[in-house]
Amino acid sequence: MTQLAVTGVVSVVALLWYGYLGICWRLRDMAEENSVSLWVGRTPIDPYHAEAVAAGADASADRAAAATLLLDGLVRIDDQGLMHATRKGELRQHTAEHPLPAALLAAVLRAGHGVALGKLDGDAELAQRRTDFLRAEDAKIADWTKDPKDVCLRYVAVTAVLLSAVYAAQLYDLQGSEPHGALEWILAGGVFLVLWVLVAVPLVRGVLRVWPEQRDWFRIHCQGLRHPSLEALDAEQSLRLALSVGYREWWERRMEEIEATWGDTTGPSTG
């Protein structure tokens, strides 16, 4: 059998194998989608937890908590984006019912002055209370919905590595001579390894790039949910909440302006 025929046969077998893996991936993906749909249909999901899962960041739940405090009249946000506890919020008997808004209100009260939501990252107590609540919610979720793994991916990568070894061997055989003696065998092995790496790197990268990414159906479900407090905000409240999340101190804004100006002056000339 000629080298071209061997290469062709190996390539066809690899394509068939990849086709089989693709079918397995799709069947598993469909099964996980259906399982998550059935599970979330009979299991209540805390809306703050859903916000954190959807964004992939625990601190994202603070935005929904701030919206709840706004609607309940426990805090207000000024036109600069700073949150202040209202008179009602300062009275302990009017604290928020849910643990996350309650933790956020306590952080605002601890600040003692206007504080932006985006600047509360350094509040250790808020972070701890948030983490404790979200990890407790995580524990309620079925294990198979957490951080799904693509079991087919390892076989995809290994197949690409082995396929590249076959291609490298075929390329090496093109020179037509066989090594004689220990030194020539060592040199031949080195040449083969170099060829293998040169073929394997682009081949593996290319295969992994076109292989579909494992979908997290629980996170996708959470992304389709919208926290009721965020939905209930009017345009002015939504704007001020966004200002509070993205708040910048005057010196931070000044630094951004300087960096933008510097980038304009050092950028490529269009003249």
C-alpha positions, 0 to 999 in steps of 0.5 A, a space after each residue: 500500500 502506498 504512502 498516499 493510500 495509507 494516509 487516506 485510509 487513516 484520515 477516513 477512519 479518523 473522520 468516521 471516529 470523529 463523526 461517532 464522537 460528535 454523535 455521542 456529544 450531541 446525544 449527551 448534550 440533549 440528555 443534559 438539556 432535558 434533565 436540567 429542564 425536568 429538574 428546574 421544573 420541580 425545584 425552586 431556584 433562589 433568584 439571587 442565586 440565579 443571578 450569580 450563576 448566570 453571570 458566573 460571579 458571586 458579586 452579581 447577586 449584589 445588583 439584584 439585592 440593591 434593586 430590592 433595597 431600592 424598591 423597599 425604600 431602604 436605600 436611595 442612590 443619588 445622581 452620582 451613583 452613591 447608595 445611602 441608607 434611608 431613614 427607614 433603612 437605618 431603623 433595624 426593625 425595617 431590615 430586609 427579609 432576604 439574607 443578601 439584601 440584608 447583608 448589603 444594607 448592613 454594608 451600606 450602614 457600616 460605610 456611614 456615608 454614600 458608597 457605590 455598589 461597585 466599591 463594596 468589593 472590599 467589605 469582608 463581612 458582605 463578601 463572607 455572608 454572600 459566599 455563605 448563602 450562595 454556597 448553601 444554595 449550590 449545595 441544593 443543586 444536583 451534582 450533575 448540573 455543576 460544572 459539566 465536563 465534556 467526556 468526549 474532548 479527551 478522545 478528540 485530543 488524543 485522536 488528533 495527537 495520534 493522527 499527527 504521529 501517522 502524518 509525521 511518520 509518512 512525511 519522514 518516510 518521504 526521504 526514502 532512506 533507513 537509518 543505520 547505526 545508533 547515531 543515525 537512529 537517534 538523529 532520525 528519532 529527533 527529526 521525527 519528533 520535530 515533524 510530529 510537533 510541527 504537525 500536531 500543534 496546528 492539527 490539535 489546535 484546529 480540531 479543538 477550535 472546531 469542536 463544540 464547547 460543552 454547554 452548561 444548561 443550568 447556567 443557560 437556564 439561569 441566564 433566561 431568568 430575570 430577577 423580579 426586583 430588577 424587572 420592577 425598576 423604572 428607567 431612572 432607578 435602573 440608570 442610577 443602579 448602573 451608575 453605582 455598579 460602574 462608579 469611578 472616583 474622580 481620580 480614576 476617571 481622570 486616569 482613564 481620560 489621560 490614558 485615552 488621550 495618550 492612546 490617541 496621541 501615540 496611535 498610528 497616523 492616518 495622514 
